[in-house]
Amino acid sequence: MQKLPAGLVAGFIGTVVLSAMMLVKAMMGLMPQLDVVAMLSAMMGAPIAFGWLAHFMIGTLAWGGAFALFYDRIPGGSAPIKGVVFGVAAWLAMMLFVLPMAGAGLFGLALGMMAPVMTLMLHIIFGLVLGATFQILATPRLQHS
């Protein structure tokens, strides 16, 4: 599989895993004020379904595509490590741009001290899944004759 399609699929799978963890977090009642999908919906003035759509588009198209395009420039010795580095960079972008635009303050600190820690953990896992999936999809298969 070519790099860009592999990145898009890996971004989608990473977003599925991240979303599942967000849902588990919500079901456990952990930091209910940290609901990124609801924040995206509110920023768009749209129903929650559009927040989910935006969340998946960002994870799949923006982050998955960018990972594939910049793969060779991302520090790290393996795709999973590059994914973690990339996940931390995506987290930093969220902390500096998205959360302040959503009214949660720089690093989401208006939501409490756990907001940056929890979102960092989620983005590290997203990056690990992104990188590992990309490695599986982008690595050429051995051809049997």
PECORRA-V114006 format. One record per run of one state. SS is the DSSP state (~ for helix, > for strand, _ for the rest). FROM is the first residue (numbers start at 0). TO is the last residue. If there is no record, write none. Layout:
BEGIN
SS FROM TO
SS FROM TO
END
This chain:
BEGIN
_ 0 1
~ 2 26
_ 27 34
~ 35 43
_ 44 46
~ 47 72
_ 73 77
~ 78 100
_ 101 104
~ 105 110
_ 111 112
~ 113 137
_ 138 144
END
